[in-house]
Amino acid sequence: MKVLVILNDPPYGTERSYNGLRLAGALSRREGVEVRAFLFGDAVGCALANQKLPDGYYHLDRMVASLIKHGGDVGCCGTCMDARGLKEDYLLPGARRSTLEEVADWTIWADKVVTF
């Protein structure tokens, strides 16, 4: 099974991106499941490296890194990154700048698309 998870919300302030990454991570650890995640809008902040958070707070950067470690592919909307002044070298290793064309291809590739 091939699953595309699309995130739109900021990394912190709501729990939508958190829950989307929880689902993507759980799916990536299943036998026979391929997972790709595409981050639009403020969700590109989930893939930023070197996040500093208070103790007890969930770390979405670690969740993205775990997804990548388990074979997941993570693309970040380049237009959304530009609008926020984010450069590709700000991203975690394995996360990368991507395009609308690529997420369109991923949507065709996927058996299921889940959005948060």
C-alpha angles and dihedrals in degrees: 000000000000119000130188117198115196119198124195107163129086118269093247134028095051130041098228097099090041091054093043091054091046089056093044091050094049091048092048090059093055121100113254096011122120116196132196124180125200120195118208130181117345090353088082084079089070090072098049115123125230098030114177115206135167118266112275094029119119116250113221091186088062090048091052090048090051091050090052091046089056093053100271121145117223123197125183121205106253093206090052091049091051091050088056097043093246122152124206092246088064089068128094116263107275096025113099146184110266142175142238088250091058094049088049088055090047090051090056090045094052126091088200133022119199122187131199 
